[in-house]
Amino acid sequence: MAKPNLTDIERKAIIDELLKLSDNGVLPLAVYVK
């Protein structure tokens, strides 16, 4: 099995950031994640 690119902590941080950027659960068309 291939090693995942992100750890669970990194993945959760990205998801949390996307949720903060989302508008009622809908992301804008262009989302740039740091």
C-alpha positions in Angstrom: 0.0 0.0 0.0 1.3 3.4 -1.0 2.3 5.9 1.7 -0.2 8.7 1.9 1.1 12.1 0.9 -0.3 13.8 3.9 -0.5 12.8 7.6 -3.9 12.8 9.2 -3.0 16.0 11.1 -2.0 17.8 7.8 -5.1 16.6 6.1 -7.3 17.8 9.0 -5.6 21.2 8.9 -6.3 21.6 5.2 -10.0 20.5 5.6 -10.4 23.0 8.5 -8.9 25.8 6.3 -11.3 24.9 3.4 -14.3 24.9 5.8 -13.3 28.4 7.0 -13.1 29.6 3.4 -16.4 28.0 2.4 -19.6 29.9 2.2 -22.3 27.7 3.7 -20.4 24.7 2.7 -19.8 25.9 -0.9 -16.3 26.8 -1.9 -15.6 29.7 -4.2 -14.4 28.7 -7.7 -10.8 29.6 -7.1 -9.5 28.6 -3.7 -5.8 28.9 -2.9 -4.6 26.9 0.1 -1.3 28.1 1.6 
